[in-house]
Amino acid sequence: MFGPRALKTEGSGESAVNLPECELIESVCQWDGASGQWAVELKPVQDSNHPDAYQLTVQAPEGSGDLLATLTGESMYMGEYPVPLEGRGSGRYEAIFTPPFCSTGDRMRWRLALRASTAPEEIQIPKMVFQDENT
C-alpha cells in the first residue's frame, strides 16, 4: 500500500533533486545564501574516545540564529536524527556525532540538512551527502 514516495523525508522531493549535490567527506561544501557565504565540512574523528564519530563544522553568515543539523538516510529511510550544533561565535558551529548503525554497512549514504531557529523550514542548501566510512 505504501510505495517509496510515502517514505520520502521532507525536503527530499522534486525541488531537492534540482539542487547540486555535494559529497561532504570529499570536500567542503560552500555556497552563497540570501544572507551570505556558507561552508560545511565533515571529517572522521581521529580519537579513540569517539570511535566511528564525525566532526561537523558549519560556517554560517552572522545572524543566522541557532542551527540544527538533521541526518536522514539517503539510501534507506531510517528516520530523522537531530545533530545539535554548538555555537562557537562568529557564525561558526560544531558537533561531534555518530551516525546510527545500519545493516547495509559501508553502502549506507546519509543526507545532512540544516535548519535555523528563526526559520523552521529547511535552509536552501546543496544536497549534502556522505557515505559512512566507519561501518
Phi and psi in radians as a Rosetta constraint file:
Dihedral C 1 N 2 CA 2 C 2 CIRCULARHARMONIC -1.674 0.35
Dihedral N 2 CA 2 C 2 N 3 CIRCULARHARMONIC 2.186 0.35
Dihedral C 2 N 3 CA 3 C 3 CIRCULARHARMONIC -1.718 0.35
Dihedral N 3 CA 3 C 3 N 4 CIRCULARHARMONIC -3.059 0.35
Dihedral C 3 N 4 CA 4 C 4 CIRCULARHARMONIC -1.023 0.35
Dihedral N 4 CA 4 C 4 N 5 CIRCULARHARMONIC -0.517 0.35
Dihedral C 4 N 5 CA 5 C 5 CIRCULARHARMONIC -1.156 0.35
Dihedral N 5 CA 5 C 5 N 6 CIRCULARHARMONIC -0.539 0.35
Dihedral C 5 N 6 CA 6 C 6 CIRCULARHARMONIC -1.211 0.35
Dihedral N 6 CA 6 C 6 N 7 CIRCULARHARMONIC -0.371 0.35
Dihedral C 6 N 7 CA 7 C 7 CIRCULARHARMONIC -1.676 0.35
Dihedral N 7 CA 7 C 7 N 8 CIRCULARHARMONIC -0.035 0.35
Dihedral C 7 N 8 CA 8 C 8 CIRCULARHARMONIC -1.171 0.35
Dihedral N 8 CA 8 C 8 N 9 CIRCULARHARMONIC 2.518 0.35
Dihedral C 8 N 9 CA 9 C 9 CIRCULARHARMONIC -1.542 0.35
Dihedral N 9 CA 9 C 9 N 10 CIRCULARHARMONIC 2.800 0.35
Dihedral C 9 N 10 CA 10 C 10 CIRCULARHARMONIC -1.033 0.35
Dihedral N 10 CA 10 C 10 N 11 CIRCULARHARMONIC 2.329 0.35
Dihedral C 10 N 11 CA 11 C 11 CIRCULARHARMONIC 1.598 0.35
Dihedral N 11 CA 11 C 11 N 12 CIRCULARHARMONIC -0.054 0.35
Dihedral C 11 N 12 CA 12 C 12 CIRCULARHARMONIC -1.817 0.35
Dihedral N 12 CA 12 C 12 N 13 CIRCULARHARMONIC 0.255 0.35
Dihedral C 12 N 13 CA 13 C 13 CIRCULARHARMONIC -1.416 0.35
Dihedral N 13 CA 13 C 13 N 14 CIRCULARHARMONIC -2.762 0.35
Dihedral C 13 N 14 CA 14 C 14 CIRCULARHARMONIC -1.048 0.35
Dihedral N 14 CA 14 C 14 N 15 CIRCULARHARMONIC -0.660 0.35
Dihedral C 14 N 15 CA 15 C 15 CIRCULARHARMONIC -1.154 0.35
Dihedral N 15 CA 15 C 15 N 16 CIRCULARHARMONIC -0.577 0.35
Dihedral C 15 N 16 CA 16 C 16 CIRCULARHARMONIC -1.213 0.35
Dihedral N 16 CA 16 C 16 N 17 CIRCULARHARMONIC -0.473 0.35
Dihedral C 16 N 17 CA 17 C 17 CIRCULARHARMONIC -1.131 0.35
Dihedral N 17 CA 17 C 17 N 18 CIRCULARHARMONIC -0.565 0.35
Dihedral C 17 N 18 CA 18 C 18 CIRCULARHARMONIC -1.389 0.35
Dihedral N 18 CA 18 C 18 N 19 CIRCULARHARMONIC -0.221 0.35
Dihedral C 18 N 19 CA 19 C 19 CIRCULARHARMONIC -1.329 0.35
Dihedral N 19 CA 19 C 19 N 20 CIRCULARHARMONIC 2.573 0.35
Dihedral C 19 N 20 CA 20 C 20 CIRCULARHARMONIC -1.130 0.35
Dihedral N 20 CA 20 C 20 N 21 CIRCULARHARMONIC 2.667 0.35
Dihedral C 20 N 21 CA 21 C 21 CIRCULARHARMONIC -1.797 0.35
Dihedral N 21 CA 21 C 21 N 22 CIRCULARHARMONIC 2.467 0.35
Dihedral C 21 N 22 CA 22 C 22 CIRCULARHARMONIC -2.268 0.35
Dihedral N 22 CA 22 C 22 N 23 CIRCULARHARMONIC 2.179 0.35
Dihedral C 22 N 23 CA 23 C 23 CIRCULARHARMONIC -1.467 0.35
Dihedral N 23 CA 23 C 23 N 24 CIRCULARHARMONIC 1.871 0.35
Dihedral C 23 N 24 CA 24 C 24 CIRCULARHARMONIC -1.122 0.35
Dihedral N 24 CA 24 C 24 N 25 CIRCULARHARMONIC -0.693 0.35
Dihedral C 24 N 25 CA 25 C 25 CIRCULARHARMONIC -1.189 0.35
Dihedral N 25 CA 25 C 25 N 26 CIRCULARHARMONIC -0.547 0.35
Dihedral C 25 N 26 CA 26 C 26 CIRCULARHARMONIC -1.454 0.35
Dihedral N 26 CA 26 C 26 N 27 CIRCULARHARMONIC -0.448 0.35
Dihedral C 26 N 27 CA 27 C 27 CIRCULARHARMONIC -2.743 0.35
Dihedral N 27 CA 27 C 27 N 28 CIRCULARHARMONIC 2.915 0.35
Dihedral C 27 N 28 CA 28 C 28 CIRCULARHARMONIC -1.433 0.35
Dihedral N 28 CA 28 C 28 N 29 CIRCULARHARMONIC 2.228 0.35
Dihedral C 28 N 29 CA 29 C 29 CIRCULARHARMONIC -1.507 0.35
Dihedral N 29 CA 29 C 29 N 30 CIRCULARHARMONIC 2.138 0.35
Dihedral C 29 N 30 CA 30 C 30 CIRCULARHARMONIC -2.245 0.35
Dihedral N 30 CA 30 C 30 N 31 CIRCULARHARMONIC 2.521 0.35
Dihedral C 30 N 31 CA 31 C 31 CIRCULARHARMONIC -2.819 0.35
Dihedral N 31 CA 31 C 31 N 32 CIRCULARHARMONIC 2.814 0.35
Dihedral C 31 N 32 CA 32 C 32 CIRCULARHARMONIC -1.685 0.35
Dihedral N 32 CA 32 C 32 N 33 CIRCULARHARMONIC 2.172 0.35
Dihedral C 32 N 33 CA 33 C 33 CIRCULARHARMONIC -1.803 0.35
Dihedral N 33 CA 33 C 33 N 34 CIRCULARHARMONIC -3.123 0.35
Dihedral C 33 N 34 CA 34 C 34 CIRCULARHARMONIC -1.078 0.35
Dihedral N 34 CA 34 C 34 N 35 CIRCULARHARMONIC -0.538 0.35
Dihedral C 34 N 35 CA 35 C 35 CIRCULARHARMONIC -1.853 0.35
Dihedral N 35 CA 35 C 35 N 36 CIRCULARHARMONIC 0.096 0.35
Dihedral C 35 N 36 CA 36 C 36 CIRCULARHARMONIC 2.450 0.35
Dihedral N 36 CA 36 C 36 N 37 CIRCULARHARMONIC -2.911 0.35
Dihedral C 36 N 37 CA 37 C 37 CIRCULARHARMONIC -1.413 0.35
Dihedral N 37 CA 37 C 37 N 38 CIRCULARHARMONIC 2.384 0.35
Dihedral C 37 N 38 CA 38 C 38 CIRCULARHARMONIC -2.064 0.35
Dihedral N 38 CA 38 C 38 N 39 CIRCULARHARMONIC 2.623 0.35
Dihedral C 38 N 39 CA 39 C 39 CIRCULARHARMONIC -2.581 0.35
Dihedral N 39 CA 39 C 39 N 40 CIRCULARHARMONIC 2.326 0.35
Dihedral C 39 N 40 CA 40 C 40 CIRCULARHARMONIC -2.252 0.35
Dihedral N 40 CA 40 C 40 N 41 CIRCULARHARMONIC 2.274 0.35
Dihedral C 40 N 41 CA 41 C 41 CIRCULARHARMONIC -2.246 0.35
Dihedral N 41 CA 41 C 41 N 42 CIRCULARHARMONIC 2.437 0.35
Dihedral C 41 N 42 CA 42 C 42 CIRCULARHARMONIC -2.324 0.35
Dihedral N 42 CA 42 C 42 N 43 CIRCULARHARMONIC 2.248 0.35
Dihedral C 42 N 43 CA 43 C 43 CIRCULARHARMONIC -2.526 0.35
Dihedral N 43 CA 43 C 43 N 44 CIRCULARHARMONIC 2.579 0.35
Dihedral C 43 N 44 CA 44 C 44 CIRCULARHARMONIC -1.087 0.35
Dihedral N 44 CA 44 C 44 N 45 CIRCULARHARMONIC 2.489 0.35
Dihedral C 44 N 45 CA 45 C 45 CIRCULARHARMONIC -1.423 0.35
Dihedral N 45 CA 45 C 45 N 46 CIRCULARHARMONIC 2.240 0.35
Dihedral C 45 N 46 CA 46 C 46 CIRCULARHARMONIC -1.728 0.35
Dihedral N 46 CA 46 C 46 N 47 CIRCULARHARMONIC 1.113 0.35
Dihedral C 46 N 47 CA 47 C 47 CIRCULARHARMONIC -2.521 0.35
Dihedral N 47 CA 47 C 47 N 48 CIRCULARHARMONIC 2.215 0.35
Dihedral C 47 N 48 CA 48 C 48 CIRCULARHARMONIC -1.150 0.35
Dihedral N 48 CA 48 C 48 N 49 CIRCULARHARMONIC -0.329 0.35
Dihedral C 48 N 49 CA 49 C 49 CIRCULARHARMONIC -1.315 0.35
Dihedral N 49 CA 49 C 49 N 50 CIRCULARHARMONIC -0.294 0.35
Dihedral C 49 N 50 CA 50 C 50 CIRCULARHARMONIC -2.276 0.35
Dihedral N 50 CA 50 C 50 N 51 CIRCULARHARMONIC 1.121 0.35
Dihedral C 50 N 51 CA 51 C 51 CIRCULARHARMONIC -1.138 0.35
Dihedral N 51 CA 51 C 51 N 52 CIRCULARHARMONIC 2.490 0.35
Dihedral C 51 N 52 CA 52 C 52 CIRCULARHARMONIC 1.154 0.35
Dihedral N 52 CA 52 C 52 N 53 CIRCULARHARMONIC 0.274 0.35
Dihedral C 52 N 53 CA 53 C 53 CIRCULARHARMONIC -1.704 0.35
Dihedral N 53 CA 53 C 53 N 54 CIRCULARHARMONIC 2.797 0.35
Dihedral C 53 N 54 CA 54 C 54 CIRCULARHARMONIC -2.178 0.35
Dihedral N 54 CA 54 C 54 N 55 CIRCULARHARMONIC 2.610 0.35
Dihedral C 54 N 55 CA 55 C 55 CIRCULARHARMONIC -1.849 0.35
Dihedral N 55 CA 55 C 55 N 56 CIRCULARHARMONIC 2.186 0.35
Dihedral C 55 N 56 CA 56 C 56 CIRCULARHARMONIC -1.874 0.35
Dihedral N 56 CA 56 C 56 N 57 CIRCULARHARMONIC 2.244 0.35
Dihedral C 56 N 57 CA 57 C 57 CIRCULARHARMONIC -2.193 0.35
Dihedral N 57 CA 57 C 57 N 58 CIRCULARHARMONIC 2.236 0.35
Dihedral C 57 N 58 CA 58 C 58 CIRCULARHARMONIC -2.115 0.35
Dihedral N 58 CA 58 C 58 N 59 CIRCULARHARMONIC 2.213 0.35
Dihedral C 58 N 59 CA 59 C 59 CIRCULARHARMONIC -1.880 0.35
Dihedral N 59 CA 59 C 59 N 60 CIRCULARHARMONIC 1.915 0.35
Dihedral C 59 N 60 CA 60 C 60 CIRCULARHARMONIC -1.936 0.35
Dihedral N 60 CA 60 C 60 N 61 CIRCULARHARMONIC 2.789 0.35
Dihedral C 60 N 61 CA 61 C 61 CIRCULARHARMONIC -1.073 0.35
Dihedral N 61 CA 61 C 61 N 62 CIRCULARHARMONIC 2.530 0.35
Dihedral C 61 N 62 CA 62 C 62 CIRCULARHARMONIC -1.001 0.35
Dihedral N 62 CA 62 C 62 N 63 CIRCULARHARMONIC 2.488 0.35
Dihedral C 62 N 63 CA 63 C 63 CIRCULARHARMONIC 1.474 0.35
Dihedral N 63 CA 63 C 63 N 64 CIRCULARHARMONIC 0.240 0.35
Dihedral C 63 N 64 CA 64 C 64 CIRCULARHARMONIC -1.326 0.35
Dihedral N 64 CA 64 C 64 N 65 CIRCULARHARMONIC -0.208 0.35
Dihedral C 64 N 65 CA 65 C 65 CIRCULARHARMONIC 1.418 0.35
Dihedral N 65 CA 65 C 65 N 66 CIRCULARHARMONIC -3.108 0.35
Dihedral C 65 N 66 CA 66 C 66 CIRCULARHARMONIC -1.180 0.35
Dihedral N 66 CA 66 C 66 N 67 CIRCULARHARMONIC 2.469 0.35
Dihedral C 66 N 67 CA 67 C 67 CIRCULARHARMONIC -2.004 0.35
Dihedral N 67 CA 67 C 67 N 68 CIRCULARHARMONIC 2.613 0.35
Dihedral C 67 N 68 CA 68 C 68 CIRCULARHARMONIC -2.283 0.35
Dihedral N 68 CA 68 C 68 N 69 CIRCULARHARMONIC 2.282 0.35
Dihedral C 68 N 69 CA 69 C 69 CIRCULARHARMONIC -1.688 0.35
Dihedral N 69 CA 69 C 69 N 70 CIRCULARHARMONIC 2.544 0.35
Dihedral C 69 N 70 CA 70 C 70 CIRCULARHARMONIC -2.200 0.35
Dihedral N 70 CA 70 C 70 N 71 CIRCULARHARMONIC 2.266 0.35
Dihedral C 70 N 71 CA 71 C 71 CIRCULARHARMONIC -1.815 0.35
Dihedral N 71 CA 71 C 71 N 72 CIRCULARHARMONIC 2.218 0.35
Dihedral C 71 N 72 CA 72 C 72 CIRCULARHARMONIC -2.310 0.35
Dihedral N 72 CA 72 C 72 N 73 CIRCULARHARMONIC 2.656 0.35
Dihedral C 72 N 73 CA 73 C 73 CIRCULARHARMONIC -1.262 0.35
Dihedral N 73 CA 73 C 73 N 74 CIRCULARHARMONIC 2.261 0.35
Dihedral C 73 N 74 CA 74 C 74 CIRCULARHARMONIC -1.589 0.35
Dihedral N 74 CA 74 C 74 N 75 CIRCULARHARMONIC -0.699 0.35
Dihedral C 74 N 75 CA 75 C 75 CIRCULARHARMONIC -1.597 0.35
Dihedral N 75 CA 75 C 75 N 76 CIRCULARHARMONIC -0.290 0.35
Dihedral C 75 N 76 CA 76 C 76 CIRCULARHARMONIC -2.675 0.35
Dihedral N 76 CA 76 C 76 N 77 CIRCULARHARMONIC 2.273 0.35
Dihedral C 76 N 77 CA 77 C 77 CIRCULARHARMONIC -1.281 0.35
Dihedral N 77 CA 77 C 77 N 78 CIRCULARHARMONIC 2.156 0.35
Dihedral C 77 N 78 CA 78 C 78 CIRCULARHARMONIC -2.266 0.35
Dihedral N 78 CA 78 C 78 N 79 CIRCULARHARMONIC 0.338 0.35
Dihedral C 78 N 79 CA 79 C 79 CIRCULARHARMONIC 1.615 0.35
Dihedral N 79 CA 79 C 79 N 80 CIRCULARHARMONIC -3.051 0.35
Dihedral C 79 N 80 CA 80 C 80 CIRCULARHARMONIC -1.972 0.35
Dihedral N 80 CA 80 C 80 N 81 CIRCULARHARMONIC 2.383 0.35
Dihedral C 80 N 81 CA 81 C 81 CIRCULARHARMONIC -2.118 0.35
Dihedral N 81 CA 81 C 81 N 82 CIRCULARHARMONIC 2.044 0.35
Dihedral C 81 N 82 CA 82 C 82 CIRCULARHARMONIC -1.258 0.35
Dihedral N 82 CA 82 C 82 N 83 CIRCULARHARMONIC 2.473 0.35
Dihedral C 82 N 83 CA 83 C 83 CIRCULARHARMONIC -2.130 0.35
Dihedral N 83 CA 83 C 83 N 84 CIRCULARHARMONIC 1.623 0.35
Dihedral C 83 N 84 CA 84 C 84 CIRCULARHARMONIC -1.117 0.35
Dihedral N 84 CA 84 C 84 N 85 CIRCULARHARMONIC 2.258 0.35
Dihedral C 84 N 85 CA 85 C 85 CIRCULARHARMONIC -1.716 0.35
Dihedral N 85 CA 85 C 85 N 86 CIRCULARHARMONIC 2.398 0.35
Dihedral C 85 N 86 CA 86 C 86 CIRCULARHARMONIC -1.777 0.35
Dihedral N 86 CA 86 C 86 N 87 CIRCULARHARMONIC 2.187 0.35
Dihedral C 86 N 87 CA 87 C 87 CIRCULARHARMONIC -1.203 0.35
Dihedral N 87 CA 87 C 87 N 88 CIRCULARHARMONIC 2.336 0.35
Dihedral C 87 N 88 CA 88 C 88 CIRCULARHARMONIC -1.962 0.35
Dihedral N 88 CA 88 C 88 N 89 CIRCULARHARMONIC 0.041 0.35
Dihedral C 88 N 89 CA 89 C 89 CIRCULARHARMONIC 1.683 0.35
Dihedral N 89 CA 89 C 89 N 90 CIRCULARHARMONIC 2.709 0.35
Dihedral C 89 N 90 CA 90 C 90 CIRCULARHARMONIC 0.971 0.35
Dihedral N 90 CA 90 C 90 N 91 CIRCULARHARMONIC 0.607 0.35
Dihedral C 90 N 91 CA 91 C 91 CIRCULARHARMONIC 1.377 0.35
Dihedral N 91 CA 91 C 91 N 92 CIRCULARHARMONIC 0.174 0.35
Dihedral C 91 N 92 CA 92 C 92 CIRCULARHARMONIC -1.725 0.35
Dihedral N 92 CA 92 C 92 N 93 CIRCULARHARMONIC 2.335 0.35
Dihedral C 92 N 93 CA 93 C 93 CIRCULARHARMONIC -2.286 0.35
Dihedral N 93 CA 93 C 93 N 94 CIRCULARHARMONIC 2.540 0.35
Dihedral C 93 N 94 CA 94 C 94 CIRCULARHARMONIC -2.439 0.35
Dihedral N 94 CA 94 C 94 N 95 CIRCULARHARMONIC 2.685 0.35
Dihedral C 94 N 95 CA 95 C 95 CIRCULARHARMONIC -2.694 0.35
Dihedral N 95 CA 95 C 95 N 96 CIRCULARHARMONIC 2.605 0.35
Dihedral C 95 N 96 CA 96 C 96 CIRCULARHARMONIC -2.048 0.35
Dihedral N 96 CA 96 C 96 N 97 CIRCULARHARMONIC 2.244 0.35
Dihedral C 96 N 97 CA 97 C 97 CIRCULARHARMONIC -2.559 0.35
Dihedral N 97 CA 97 C 97 N 98 CIRCULARHARMONIC 2.805 0.35
Dihedral C 97 N 98 CA 98 C 98 CIRCULARHARMONIC -2.097 0.35
Dihedral N 98 CA 98 C 98 N 99 CIRCULARHARMONIC 2.127 0.35
Dihedral C 98 N 99 CA 99 C 99 CIRCULARHARMONIC -1.094 0.35
Dihedral N 99 CA 99 C 99 N 100 CIRCULARHARMONIC 2.614 0.35
Dihedral C 99 N 100 CA 100 C 100 CIRCULARHARMONIC -1.043 0.35
Dihedral N 100 CA 100 C 100 N 101 CIRCULARHARMONIC 2.655 0.35
Dihedral C 100 N 101 CA 101 C 101 CIRCULARHARMONIC -1.193 0.35
Dihedral N 101 CA 101 C 101 N 102 CIRCULARHARMONIC 2.421 0.35
Dihedral C 101 N 102 CA 102 C 102 CIRCULARHARMONIC -2.282 0.35
Dihedral N 102 CA 102 C 102 N 103 CIRCULARHARMONIC 2.415 0.35
Dihedral C 102 N 103 CA 103 C 103 CIRCULARHARMONIC -1.205 0.35
Dihedral N 103 CA 103 C 103 N 104 CIRCULARHARMONIC -0.247 0.35
Dihedral C 103 N 104 CA 104 C 104 CIRCULARHARMONIC -1.389 0.35
Dihedral N 104 CA 104 C 104 N 105 CIRCULARHARMONIC -0.098 0.35
Dihedral C 104 N 105 CA 105 C 105 CIRCULARHARMONIC 1.099 0.35
Dihedral N 105 CA 105 C 105 N 106 CIRCULARHARMONIC -2.304 0.35
Dihedral C 105 N 106 CA 106 C 106 CIRCULARHARMONIC -1.313 0.35
Dihedral N 106 CA 106 C 106 N 107 CIRCULARHARMONIC 0.030 0.35
Dihedral C 106 N 107 CA 107 C 107 CIRCULARHARMONIC -1.561 0.35
Dihedral N 107 CA 107 C 107 N 108 CIRCULARHARMONIC -0.116 0.35
Dihedral C 107 N 108 CA 108 C 108 CIRCULARHARMONIC -1.273 0.35
Dihedral N 108 CA 108 C 108 N 109 CIRCULARHARMONIC 2.175 0.35
Dihedral C 108 N 109 CA 109 C 109 CIRCULARHARMONIC -1.861 0.35
Dihedral N 109 CA 109 C 109 N 110 CIRCULARHARMONIC 2.385 0.35
Dihedral C 109 N 110 CA 110 C 110 CIRCULARHARMONIC -1.989 0.35
Dihedral N 110 CA 110 C 110 N 111 CIRCULARHARMONIC 2.640 0.35
Dihedral C 110 N 111 CA 111 C 111 CIRCULARHARMONIC -2.057 0.35
Dihedral N 111 CA 111 C 111 N 112 CIRCULARHARMONIC 2.410 0.35
Dihedral C 111 N 112 CA 112 C 112 CIRCULARHARMONIC -1.993 0.35
Dihedral N 112 CA 112 C 112 N 113 CIRCULARHARMONIC 2.227 0.35
Dihedral C 112 N 113 CA 113 C 113 CIRCULARHARMONIC -2.115 0.35
Dihedral N 113 CA 113 C 113 N 114 CIRCULARHARMONIC 2.756 0.35
Dihedral C 113 N 114 CA 114 C 114 CIRCULARHARMONIC -2.105 0.35
Dihedral N 114 CA 114 C 114 N 115 CIRCULARHARMONIC 2.504 0.35
Dihedral C 114 N 115 CA 115 C 115 CIRCULARHARMONIC -2.325 0.35
Dihedral N 115 CA 115 C 115 N 116 CIRCULARHARMONIC 2.527 0.35
Dihedral C 115 N 116 CA 116 C 116 CIRCULARHARMONIC -1.829 0.35
Dihedral N 116 CA 116 C 116 N 117 CIRCULARHARMONIC 2.599 0.35
Dihedral C 116 N 117 CA 117 C 117 CIRCULARHARMONIC -1.099 0.35
Dihedral N 117 CA 117 C 117 N 118 CIRCULARHARMONIC -0.485 0.35
Dihedral C 117 N 118 CA 118 C 118 CIRCULARHARMONIC -1.407 0.35
Dihedral N 118 CA 118 C 118 N 119 CIRCULARHARMONIC -0.292 0.35
Dihedral C 118 N 119 CA 119 C 119 CIRCULARHARMONIC -2.471 0.35
Dihedral N 119 CA 119 C 119 N 120 CIRCULARHARMONIC 1.812 0.35
Dihedral C 119 N 120 CA 120 C 120 CIRCULARHARMONIC -1.152 0.35
Dihedral N 120 CA 120 C 120 N 121 CIRCULARHARMONIC -0.336 0.35
Dihedral C 120 N 121 CA 121 C 121 CIRCULARHARMONIC -1.299 0.35
Dihedral N 121 CA 121 C 121 N 122 CIRCULARHARMONIC 2.772 0.35
Dihedral C 121 N 122 CA 122 C 122 CIRCULARHARMONIC -1.086 0.35
Dihedral N 122 CA 122 C 122 N 123 CIRCULARHARMONIC 2.400 0.35
Dihedral C 122 N 123 CA 123 C 123 CIRCULARHARMONIC -1.228 0.35
Dihedral N 123 CA 123 C 123 N 124 CIRCULARHARMONIC 2.405 0.35
Dihedral C 123 N 124 CA 124 C 124 CIRCULARHARMONIC -1.251 0.35
Dihedral N 124 CA 124 C 124 N 125 CIRCULARHARMONIC 1.872 0.35
Dihedral C 124 N 125 CA 125 C 125 CIRCULARHARMONIC -2.363 0.35
Dihedral N 125 CA 125 C 125 N 126 CIRCULARHARMONIC 2.907 0.35
Dihedral C 125 N 126 CA 126 C 126 CIRCULARHARMONIC -1.072 0.35
Dihedral N 126 CA 126 C 126 N 127 CIRCULARHARMONIC 2.746 0.35
Dihedral C 126 N 127 CA 127 C 127 CIRCULARHARMONIC -1.273 0.35
Dihedral N 127 CA 127 C 127 N 128 CIRCULARHARMONIC 1.803 0.35
Dihedral C 127 N 128 CA 128 C 128 CIRCULARHARMONIC -1.638 0.35
Dihedral N 128 CA 128 C 128 N 129 CIRCULARHARMONIC 2.068 0.35
Dihedral C 128 N 129 CA 129 C 129 CIRCULARHARMONIC -2.293 0.35
Dihedral N 129 CA 129 C 129 N 130 CIRCULARHARMONIC 2.769 0.35
Dihedral C 129 N 130 CA 130 C 130 CIRCULARHARMONIC -2.703 0.35
Dihedral N 130 CA 130 C 130 N 131 CIRCULARHARMONIC 2.715 0.35
Dihedral C 130 N 131 CA 131 C 131 CIRCULARHARMONIC -1.795 0.35
Dihedral N 131 CA 131 C 131 N 132 CIRCULARHARMONIC 2.225 0.35
Dihedral C 131 N 132 CA 132 C 132 CIRCULARHARMONIC -1.185 0.35
Dihedral N 132 CA 132 C 132 N 133 CIRCULARHARMONIC 1.924 0.35
Dihedral C 132 N 133 CA 133 C 133 CIRCULARHARMONIC -1.425 0.35
Dihedral N 133 CA 133 C 133 N 134 CIRCULARHARMONIC -0.200 0.35
Dihedral C 133 N 134 CA 134 C 134 CIRCULARHARMONIC -1.594 0.35
Dihedral N 134 CA 134 C 134 N 135 CIRCULARHARMONIC -0.171 0.35
